[in-house]
Amino acid sequence: MRTTLLHLLAASAVFAAAPRAGHPLAQAARGHLSARVFELGLDANHEFALKNVHEDEEGAHVRMNQFYRGVRVFESEAIMHLREG
């Protein structure tokens, strides 16, 4: 019981720190992917949702989960490196 409670507390801390879909970097990444969806061999039924953002001194790494018609595509994500400028 105690281990389960500790896991729940740790998980809630991770989710609380997770970036929101409205994060400016998430919006930039989503716009980049949307503009190139056909170049990537996808169609209008594909969408991307924010997984996480990691910022460092060189810019930011944005990970997006891929969805097809609202269903998450198993083990599929887009990873983008964004820099200012």
C-alpha positions in Angstrom: 0.0 0.0 0.0 2.8 2.5 0.9 4.7 1.8 -2.4 1.5 2.4 -4.4 0.9 5.7 -2.6 4.5 6.8 -3.3 4.2 5.9 -7.0 1.0 7.9 -7.2 2.6 10.9 -5.6 5.6 10.7 -8.0 3.3 10.3 -11.0 1.2 13.3 -10.0 4.4 15.4 -9.7 5.4 14.4 -13.2 2.0 15.2 -14.7 1.9 18.5 -12.8 5.2 19.6 -14.3 4.2 18.5 -17.9 3.9 21.3 -20.4 0.4 22.2 -21.6 -0.7 21.9 -25.2 -0.9 25.7 -25.4 2.8 26.0 -24.7 4.4 28.4 -27.3 6.9 25.8 -28.4 4.2 23.1 -28.8 2.2 25.5 -31.0 5.3 26.2 -33.1 6.0 22.4 -33.5 2.4 21.7 -34.3 2.4 24.5 -37.0 5.7 23.1 -38.4 4.2 19.6 -38.7 0.8 20.8 -40.0 2.6 22.7 -42.8 4.5 19.5 -43.9 1.9 16.8 -43.3 1.7 15.8 -47.0 5.5 16.0 -47.4 5.7 13.5 -44.5 3.5 11.1 -46.4 0.5 11.7 -44.1 -3.0 12.9 -44.7 -5.5 15.3 -43.1 -6.6 12.5 -40.7 -3.2 12.7 -38.8 -2.8 15.0 -35.8 0.0 15.6 -33.3 -0.3 16.2 -29.5 2.3 17.5 -27.2 4.2 14.8 -25.2 6.9 17.0 -23.6 9.3 19.9 -24.0 12.9 19.9 -23.0 14.7 23.3 -23.1 18.5 23.6 -23.0 21.1 26.2 -24.0 20.9 25.2 -27.7 17.1 25.5 -28.0 14.3 23.2 -27.2 13.4 19.6 -28.0 9.6 19.1 -28.5 8.2 15.6 -28.6 4.7 15.1 -30.2 2.6 11.9 -30.1 1.0 11.0 -33.5 -2.7 10.3 -33.7 -4.7 9.0 -36.7 -8.5 9.8 -36.6 -8.2 10.4 -32.9 -6.4 7.2 -32.0 -2.8 7.3 -30.9 -0.4 5.6 -33.3 1.6 3.0 -31.4 5.3 3.9 -30.8 5.0 6.9 -33.2 6.2 10.4 -32.3 7.7 13.4 -33.9 10.8 15.0 -32.3 11.8 18.5 -33.3 14.7 20.7 -32.3 13.7 24.3 -32.2 16.0 27.3 -31.9 15.3 31.0 -31.5 15.8 33.2 -34.5 
